[in-house]
Amino acid sequence: MEANQPHSSISSSSGARHAKSNDHLSRHWHAGYVIPRVLLIIAILDVVLRMVPAGWRIYDVGEREVRNRIPGDAFERNLRLHSVRYGDLVRIGNLSDGEELHSLEFTTDALGFRNTAVSRPVGGIIFGDSFAAGADRDDDTLAVQLQDRIGCGVYNAYGRDPKFQRPDITFVESVMGRVGMDRGFVIVEGVERLMFQRSIQERGGSISWARSYVPGISRVLDILEKAHGMLGTPGAQIQSFIDQSRLALVSEREIRLLKNDRILPNSYGDYIVKTMLQNGDRMLFYPDEMQTYERKWPTQISYWTSLSQALKKTKVTFIVVLVPNKYTVYHSLLSNGPKVEVQPGELLSRLEAEMRSSGIAVVNLTNALQSDAALNIDRHVYNYFREDTHWNARGIEIAAAEINRVLPQLRDSCH
């Protein structure tokens, strides 16, 4: 019995150590131990990812252009970006079979607008939504295409914020002063799907990750927004740092990879409308675009008449360019288009008539784009991207030619 005592003692000691080790591991894997540390790691990773260079793919489409912009500017100044991507509707619908790959170049000038060097005196300025800058190459924007036809500089003042899309007289005069233009013309773009219901445009902004999940952060961000005038660039950078989470963006991308209809159902497919053209090619549309044709919407031109009256006191001609939805251009060429309640394009026709009767110079691009679409459908040549909301270089060229045809007097702005 005594001879066995050391072995028993060793076994007892080993068992005690083993039990102690298991107890130590169990404490480390306890939720109260693991969760705080995981959250700390996530928080550190989120902060680190917010500091990565703007050229990294971690940034979302369009975000790099505004990451370091000065408050009041449209984009970051003196920016040079190159990227390759599919159309916005392919990304929105999380489709894995994109057919149109875009090679995008995006250049901004010293004022933060999308312009290459303007060597000629500025005779006109274009304000508007994404169609004003909807080109893969810097040399294909509407401003460049138009200035090549009329012989003087046309400045692209496109921006994503409402003040660039529907500028008031104060902002117009501010931009005129910055580019050295005291006479000429101002074009404001009117996109069909944004003309019938202003709330659709206003709801385009997304709620940030920080505003959603960090208690009290909305108040901080609101204060920073109000303090931009005093803080300038540092204030904008602080807000951008707090408001935009790279980690949330990466997580969203990874989730999208899983939702490919093989691993998980693709719930993003409902965000787009898939149709087929008569020639067998696929064409995608944005769902909000279809709301334009739900009923006969009332027209509202008070903004346009107000700006027109204000500009009559200057040496500037005010022009509205009406840009049709892609569906308005291609609805008659679809083999399986969705049902609509009103004829596509009728809203722009009514707006054109009302603006003309109010003395506003207006160019409706619908007929020119529709005619080109019908003429070239059998050649599989298009003036809008099939997998993107916007027109392509051909569409922009048609738009510039139509503006020049309807308003030949624009050439007088060059003298």
BELMO-V946549 format. One record per pair of residues at least 24 apart in sequence whose ideal C-beta (glycine too) atoms are under 6 Angstrom apart, sorted by the first residue. I is the first residue (numbers start at 1). GAP is how many residues later the second one is. Records with the same first field share a line. If there is no record, write none. Layout:
I=GAP / GAP
This chain:
45=202
46=199 / 201
49=197 / 198
50=191 / 196
58=188
60=189
69=43
70=163
71=157 / 165
73=39
74=38 / 39 / 85 / 90
75=33 / 37
77=33 / 35
79=29
80=27
81=25
87=298 / 300 / 301
88=300 / 301
89=183 / 195 / 298 / 299
90=297
92=179 / 180
93=175 / 176 / 178 / 179
94=162 / 172 / 174
96=164
100=285 / 287
102=34
104=32
105=32 / 33
107=31
111=67
113=43 / 44
114=42
115=41
118=35
120=32 / 33
121=32
122=31 / 33 / 57 / 59
123=29 / 61 / 290 / 291
124=30 / 60 / 61 / 289
125=30 / 32 / 61
126=30 / 61
127=30 / 37 / 40 / 61
128=30 / 61
129=36 / 62
131=58 / 60 / 192
132=26 / 57
133=25
134=256 / 257
135=261
140=253 / 256
142=254 / 257
145=251 / 252 / 255
146=254
149=251 / 255
150=260 / 261
151=263
152=262
155=24
169=141
183=132
184=229
185=132 / 134 / 225 / 228
186=130 / 132
187=132 / 134
188=132
189=132 / 134
190=130 / 132
191=132
192=100 / 132 / 133 / 156
193=95 / 96 / 99 / 132
196=96 / 101 / 151
200=88
208=35
209=36 / 39
210=32 / 33
275=59 / 61 / 62
276=59 / 60
277=56 / 57
278=55 / 57
279=98
283=103
284=103
285=42
286=103
289=36 / 38
292=33
293=47 / 49 / 51
294=47
295=46
296=46
297=50
299=51 / 52 / 55
301=53 / 54
304=56
305=53
308=52
319=42
320=35 / 40 / 42
321=42
322=26 / 42
323=42
324=24 / 42
326=58
329=40 / 41 / 44
330=43
333=44
363=40 / 43
365=34 / 37
368=30 / 34
369=29
372=26
